[in-house]
Amino acid sequence: MTHSPAGRRGTVARLSRVVAEEHLAILRHLEHARETGCTDHELAAVLDIPQRRVRDRRGELLEMQLIVNSGRKRKVPSGRYATVWTAMDRRKLQSTP
């Protein structure tokens, strides 16, 4: 089965839009959570995004320096402890050259 270049571009555009929407949803939720922050598990549950995709998007946000590891851990339903993530303080973002 072959796909036209235009069809592939449309698929890539849809996937890019989904990724951007997930980035934004995670970032907004972490900004709303403030210092309380969230684990990947909590983000997945609240945002109804599969945990693997939350982990991928959160990793990308971390690389973009839009979120930070809070230095805290919280117990998740499995009984394990997971990193709590928080949004980067916007004032710090604005002062970065």
C-alpha positions in Angstrom: 0.0 0.0 0.0 1.4 3.4 -1.0 0.4 6.7 0.4 0.6 10.0 -1.5 3.0 12.6 -0.2 -0.1 14.9 0.4 -1.7 12.1 2.5 1.5 11.7 4.5 1.7 15.4 5.1 -1.8 15.5 6.4 -1.1 12.6 8.8 2.0 14.3 10.0 0.1 17.6 10.5 -2.6 15.8 12.5 0.0 14.1 14.7 1.9 17.4 15.2 -1.4 19.0 16.3 -2.1 16.2 18.8 1.4 16.5 20.2 1.1 20.3 20.6 -2.3 19.9 22.2 -0.9 17.4 24.7 2.1 19.6 25.5 -0.3 22.5 26.1 -2.7 20.4 28.3 0.2 19.1 30.4 1.8 22.5 30.8 -1.5 24.2 31.7 -2.3 21.6 34.3 1.1 21.9 35.9 0.8 25.7 35.9 -2.6 25.3 37.6 -1.1 22.8 40.1 1.6 25.3 41.0 4.0 24.0 43.7 1.9 20.9 44.4 2.9 19.6 41.0 1.9 16.3 39.5 3.3 12.9 38.7 3.0 11.4 35.2 0.4 9.0 36.6 -1.7 12.0 38.0 -1.4 13.9 34.7 -2.5 10.8 32.7 -5.6 10.3 35.0 -6.6 14.0 35.0 -6.0 14.7 31.4 -7.2 11.3 30.1 -4.0 10.8 28.0 -2.3 7.4 28.1 0.5 7.4 30.6 3.2 6.5 27.9 2.2 9.6 25.9 2.2 11.8 29.0 5.7 10.5 29.8 6.9 11.3 26.2 5.3 14.8 26.2 6.6 15.6 29.7 10.1 14.6 28.6 9.8 16.9 25.7 8.6 19.8 27.9 11.5 19.1 30.2 14.0 19.3 27.3 12.3 22.6 26.3 13.0 23.8 29.9 9.3 24.6 30.5 8.9 22.2 33.4 11.2 21.1 36.2 11.7 18.2 38.6 10.4 19.5 41.9 12.9 17.3 43.8 9.9 15.5 45.5 8.4 12.1 45.0 4.8 10.9 45.6 3.4 7.4 45.9 1.4 6.2 42.9 -1.3 3.5 42.9 1.4 0.8 42.2 3.0 1.6 45.5 6.1 3.0 43.8 7.3 6.6 44.2 7.2 8.8 41.2 8.8 12.2 40.5 6.6 15.3 41.0 6.9 17.8 38.1 6.1 21.5 38.2 5.9 24.2 35.6 8.9 26.5 35.3 8.2 29.8 36.9 7.2 32.2 34.1 9.2 35.0 35.7 12.4 32.9 35.5 11.5 32.1 31.8 11.2 35.8 31.0 14.5 36.7 32.6 16.4 34.0 30.7 18.4 35.5 27.8 
